[in-house]
């Protein structure tokens, strides 16, 4: 009965002993592999610093005048990126040319720009600004020329106009300086042989110009905007306001390469009211989303993904999935956009949260390279670990050999023998407390066996 408590008392001590031995093995392994682990950690830190895989949580997008299509689309981009934890600040502007300037000055990270806006400044041979990249063409921007029916009736005794040349003597608002519409309208008017310096051209911003049109202060106004613009939709259904039919749309596209012919189908504005009452021929530029080269690649990827969701649906002038597209912009296509158009969203982002997927996507090549470098280095860890443990045991053989050599001296006295026996006992006690993992206990017991052998020889002697 007395043996049971004894076993019960020994069980906790045995468990503690095994735990200490396990922890000791782990500690020795970590110390031995420490240099390799530090090298790997250092390489990862350097790679992270160089690649900068984590995008900033805030960016600025230049849109355009308030109530315009760019402003409306800007809100959608802001909402789309907010879901990924990115705060998009919207920067209103006077139009495409100002957006280009803001991009070049580094005041914004991305901007909507009317296709050909740089060339439309009148410098056809000018190269596009450096340091800017395209994320693709987003949508078509028709040239909307609205006029008052009363003015057409008074001038031509009819309400339907189909040529810009008919507006030669009218008060025509072509937008404020800095907007894409101003320079584009100059090109279109000059293509009709009109001298814009002799025309009554206004420079009001869209909202004041519409108020002036409705009040009869001007006869017509021009807008370049997507049909999503609230101002455009309002004018299309306003009584007494008509939309100019570009009967020579194909010819305009040949003369002004920044535009292409399109058609506003009959009834598309309001089927019940049959608005418009017939197909209307128009010309349109193409909107482009530009970014600075320094805009973080992950933000570029998020922007082009958002563009797919925002602009991919069908509307009055495009089929579902037609936009966004790589297009033929004068700006180089960003590598992230090229990657998206060719392969879609990165594989990881289809299954993982954006921040995790982006980190893996941008670091995996480096991590594989680091692993390839460390695999050969890791092969030296086991031998080093074995050497470290054995050296902890084998160094006591020097002490034991010294005692054995002194024990073999011919002039050894009885006092010397007792001293040697005491040294052996002390050595055995120290070795017994030696921390050695269980995997190397064999070497430890071999050392203690050799100590016992020398002790017996001294006892026999």
N, C-alpha and C positions, 0 to 999 in steps of 0.2 A: 504493500500500500504506500510505503514511503517513497518508492521510485516514481510514482505518478506526479507528485508535486515537483520532484526534481526535473522531470522532463518538461513539465509545464513552465518551470522557471527558465529552463534553457532555451525554449522555443523563441521568446522575444529577442533574447540575445543573439540567437542564430539568424533571425530575420534581419536584425540591425546590422549584423556582420555582413550579410549578403548585400544589403542595401549600400553599405559603405564601399564594399568592393566594386559594385556596379557604378556608383558615382565616381569612384576613383578611376575606373576604366574610361568613363566618359570624359573626365577632366584631363587625363593624360592624352586622350585622342584629340581633344580640342586644342590643347597646348601644342601638340605635334603638328596638327594641321593648321594652326593659327596663321603662319606666314602665307600659306596658299589661300586661305580664306580672306585674309587682309588684301592680298593682291587682287583677288576676284572682286571684293567690295570696292577697292580703289578704282579698278577698271570700269565698274558699273557707274560709279559716281562721276568719273570723267566723261563717260559716254553720255550720261544723262545731262551733264552740263553742256556738252557740245551739241547734242541733238535737240535739247530743249523740247521734249515731247509734250509737255503739258501746256496747253494754250492759255492765254490770259482769259479772265472771266468777264472781260468787258471789251467792247469794240464800238467804233463809230461808223455809221452808214450815212453817206450823203444822199439825200433823196431829191427834192426839188421844191417848187412852190407849193404852198398848202392847197388842198382840194384837188391837186393833180394826181395822175395815176401813180407817179413815182412815190408820192407821199402815202397813198393807199397801200401800195405794195410794201413800202418800208415797214408799215405796221404789221403786215403779215410775217415779214422776216423777223421782226422783233419777237413776235409771239412764238414763231417756230424755234428760234434759238434759245428762248427763255426755258423751253422744256428741257434743254440740255445743260442748263445752268449758266448760259452766256447772256449777259445783259447787253443789249444793243441800244446804243444812244442814237437817235435819229437827228441828223443835221439838215435842216432845211436850207435851200439855196435858191439862187435865181435861175438855175438850169444847168445844162450839160457842161458848158464851158467853165462855169464856176466850179462844178464838181471836179473837172479835170485839174483845175488849179489847186483845189483843196487836197486832192490826191498827191499831186507833185510836191506840195509843201508839207506833206506828212501830217496834215491836220485831221484826216479821216483814214480809215482802214479800207473802206470799200465805197463804191458809188455807182449809181445808175448813170449811164451816159448814152446819149443818142448816137446810133451808128453813124460814123463819118463826121462827128462833131468837130474833130480837129481839122479835117480837110475843109469843112464848111466855113472856116474862118477866112477863106479866100486864098490859102496857101496850099495849093494842090500838091506841090513838090515837097512840102515840109514833112519830115519824118515824125511819126508819133512820139510822144514823150517817152523817155527812157524810164525804166524802173516800174512800169505798170504792166499788169498781166490781165488777160481776159478770163472770165469764168464761163464764157459762152454767150450766145444770143438768147434773149429771154422772151421777147414778144415783138409783134409788129406795132408800130406807132403810126397810124394814119395821119395824113395832113387833113385836118378838118377846117374847111373854110365856110363859116356861117355868115349869112347875109340877111338883111331885112327884105321881106317880100315887097313891102311898100316902095323901097328904093329901086328894086328891080322893075316893078310895074311902072314907076315914074320914068325910069331911064330907057327901058326897052319895051314897054307895053306888054310884058310877060313876067311871070314869076319864076321861071326856071332858067338858070344860068349854067353854062357848061364850059367856060373858058376863063382863065385868069386875066386874059387881055380885056375882058369886059369890065374889069374893076379898075381900069387905068385912071379914071377920073374920080374914083370914090375915096372916101376916108376909110382907109384899111388899117387895122391894127395888126402888126406882125410880131408883137411880143417885145419884151424888154431886152436890153443888151445883156448878154451873158446866157441867154436861153438858146437852145438849139433851133427853135422855130424861126427866130429872126434871120439867121444866116441861111437856113434852108429855104425860106420864103423868098429871100433875095435871089437865090439861084433859080428858083422856079419862075419868078417874075422876069428875070433877065433872059431865061430860055424862051420867053414869049416875045422877046425884043423890046421889053419895056425898060425905060430909064427910071430906076428906082429913085434917082435924085430929084426927078420931076414929079413924083407921086406924093400923095398926102398919106404918108405912112406913120402910124402911131406906134408908141413904144410902151404902152401900158401893160401892167401885169394882168394875168388872166381874169381875176375877179373884177377889178375896176373896168376892164375892157368889156366884159359881159354886161355890166351895169350900164355902161355907155351905149352899148348896142341896143339894149332893151329900151333905153331912154331916147334913142334916135340921134344921139350925139355923133355916132360913127355909123357907117353903112355896112361894114363887114369886119370880121376878125378871123385870124388864123390861129389854130392850136395844133400842136403835134403831141398826141397823147394816145395811150391805149384806151379802148372802149370802157375800161373799168373806171375811168375818171368820172366823178360825180358831175363835174361841169359839162362834160360832153353829153352825158345822158340827159341832163336837164335841158340843154339846148335842142337836142334831137326831138323832144316832145313839146317844145315851147311853140305855141301858135304864133304865126307871123314870122317865124325864123326858118329859113331854108338852108339846106346843105348843098354846096357847089358840087356838081357832077364833073369830074375830070374826064371829059370825053377823049382827051388825048393822053390818057394815062400811060399807054405803051410808049408813046413818043417821049414823054417826060422821063421815063425810066432809062431810055437810051441817051438822053441828053444830060441827065443828072444821075450819076451812078449811085448816089447815096439813097435812092428810092427805088421801089418796085411797085408794079401795078397790082391792086387788089380790088375786090368788089364787096360792097355792103349789100347783102342780099335783101330782096324785097320782103317786108314784113318782119325782119329779124328784130327790130327795136320793139315793136308791139304788133303781134299777129292779129289781135282783135281789132285794132284801129288801122291795120294795114300800113304800118310805118316802117320804112318808107314805102311809098306807093309803087315804086319800081326799083330795080337794081340801080345802085349808085356806084359809079366808077371812082376810085380814089387812088392815090399814091401813098406809100408808107415807107418810113425808115424803120430800122430795127434797133431796139434797145439792147444795150450790152451791160453786163455787170463787170466792173473793173476793180482790181485790188492792187495795192502796192506789193512789190516783191517781198517787202519785209513783213507783210501780214502773215501771221502764223499759219503754217500749212493745215493744221487741224481746223482752224477757222475757215479757211478756204474750202475744205472738204465739207464742213457743215453748211456753208453758204450754197454750194452747188447742189447739195442734197435738198436743202430747203427750196431752191429754185425749181427742182424737179416736181416737188409737191405743189408749189404755188402756181407755176406756169404750165404745168403739164396737162391741165384740163382743156377741153374744147371751149372756144368762144366764137365770137362773130367772124374772126379772121384766121382761125387755125383749127386743126383737127386734134383730137386727144393724142397726147404723146409726141406731138410735132416739136414742141419746145419744152425745155431749153435744148439748144443744140450747139455744136462746136462753132458753126457759122464761119464766116469769112472776114472776121474782124481784122483791122490793121494791127491789132495788138496780139502779141504771142499768147497762145493758150497756156494757162497755168498747168504745171505738171499734175497737180491734184485734180483739176478739171478733166484733163486728158485721161487720167486714170479712171475717173468716175464714168465718163462717157463710154469708155471701152469695156469696163468690168463691173460697173455699178458700185454700190457702197462697199467699203472694205468688209471682208467676210466676218471679222470679229464683231463689227458694229451691228450685224444682223442678229446676233445672239446675246451680246453682252452690253452693259451700260456704256455710254459713250466714253467716259473718262477711262474706264478700265480697258476697253477695246482700243482706244487711241494709244494708250501707253504700250500695250502689247504690240500693236501694229507698227509703231515707230521704233521700238526697242528690240524686236525679236531678232533682227539680223545681227545686231551688235551682241546680243546675249548668246546667240549661237556661236559667233566668232570667239567670244570670251570662253565659252565652254570648250570649244575646239582647242584653245590654247591651254586651258587648265587641265584637260584630261591627261596629257602626258605628265604634267607636274604632279597631279594627284597620285600618280603611281609610286612616287617616292615616299608618300605618307606612311603606308604600312611598314616598310623597312625601317623608317625613322622611329615609328612607334615601338617596334620590337626592340630596336637598339636602345631607346630611352629606358624601357622597362628592364632590359637585361643589364644595362650599365648600372642601374640602381642596385642590382644583386651582385654583379661580378666585381664591383669595386671592393667588396668586403673580402674577396679572395686574397687580395694583397695583404690585408691584416692577418688573415688566417695563415698565409704562407710564412709571414714574418715570425709568427708564434711557432710554427712548425720548425723553422730553421733554428730558432733559439732552443727549442726542445731537443734538438739533435746534437747540441754542443756537448763535448766530452767532459768539460769541467763544470757541468750543471750541478748545482747544489740542491739540497732538499728545499731550501727557501725559494730558490729559483723555480723549482717545480710547482710549489704552491702558488707562486705569483703567476706562472703561466696558466695554471688551472683556473685561477680567478679571472684572468684576462679572457680565457675561452668562455667562461660562464657569462661574463659581461657581454662578450661578442654574440653569444647565442641569444641573450636576452634582447639585445638591440636588433638582431636579425629577425627575431620572433615578432617584433613590433613593426617590421618593415612593411610599408604599404605597397602591396603588389596585387594587380588584378588577378582574378581567379584563372584567367587563361595562361598566366605565367607562374602559377603556384609550383609547377614541377621544378623550375630552376631554384625557387626558394627552398623547397624541401631537400633538393640535392645539396645546397650549401649547408643546411643544418645537419645533414647526414655526414658531410665531411668534417664539420665541427665535432660531432660525436666521435668520429674516427680518431681525430687527433686527441680528444679527451681520453679515449680508451688507451691509446699508446702511452700517454703520460701516466695514466693510472697503472698500467702494466710496468712502466719503467720504474 
